[in-house]
């Protein structure tokens, strides 16, 4: 029995060897595939966790952006009111001065200027902080998740503070320059308009569009500055002007400022800012429309689809309404105006792109 079995094995030795090799190969291949599958699953799990952590950090950063905008609006409002103090003029009018008409003319220019400046500067604040905080947020994500091997942080606390303090330009020199430009445009468009002239909401919108065109595109007789200038100083006015004595943190801050400046001059940013401005002025006119309602009981006007176009107010009555709009525009309590800006899809998408760019390791960007 054993002899016959042995003879059978010898006759089919090659087949048994092949079968053994085949079975062993399949086993090893299976083990290899199992190990690779496990590695792939672990890698996918790690990537998923990293992406989830990154997404959570991004969303947290956007909430910080919104809170920061709201916290800075009172400062912006007070700065505008300080430079465009219409309250002193209204108080003076109550004393019935001899130059009453002259004061009314001044009040007309200042009231329109400060509300228009409020729209511009609030929109700028929203988009500028979106850029700055997402650049910093991206670097902080890398510092916390990538560069834990003892290398120098990309955004140490001193750099963060120095970089974010550049927002003071918008609240200072940039705001003053913006006020000058807007005031000149308001004077050119509304200066000749009589206080007694009645304007409908549509006519008021036309006046605002003319002012916007002068502010954003300039005129043939004036040197026009891009809107980004009001948000960040010229390059020569930054720390780079200090020819020597720059610390490592100063150099890092200059790098961040230059990256931000490049971002503000990009076509995508310009498109987002224009979208915000369009939404802002639409909301501004919506607020004004509450005061252009037809008289109660006027059934003919109230049933007309474009009934607001038939309602006109003397410019002298529009001025106090315009004058008070700054408190709605620059409100730290979430108003429809600010909420509209914070919820614009283009703003969210742009913020995500900025964060994506600056939270991706440089070696992966190449």
Secondary structure, DSSP 8 states (H G I E B T S, - for coil): -HHHHHHHHHHTHHHHHHHHHHHHHHHHHHHHHHHHHHHHHHHHHHHHHHHHHHHHHHHHHHHHHHHHHHHHHHHHHHHHHHHS-HHHHHHHHTT--TTHHHHHHHHHHHHHHHHHHHHHHHHHHHHHHHHHHHHHHHHHHHHHHT--SS---SS-HHHHHHHHGGGHHHHTHHHHHHHHHHHHHHHHHHTTS-TT-EEEHHHHHHHHHHHHHHHHH--TTS----GGGGTS--GGGSGGG--S---HHHHHHHHHHHHHHHHHTSHHHHHHHHHHHHHHHHHHHHHHHTTS---TT-HHHHTSTTGGGG-EEEHHHHHHHHHHTHHHHT-SS--HHHHHHHT-HHHHHHHHHHHHHHTS-HHHH-
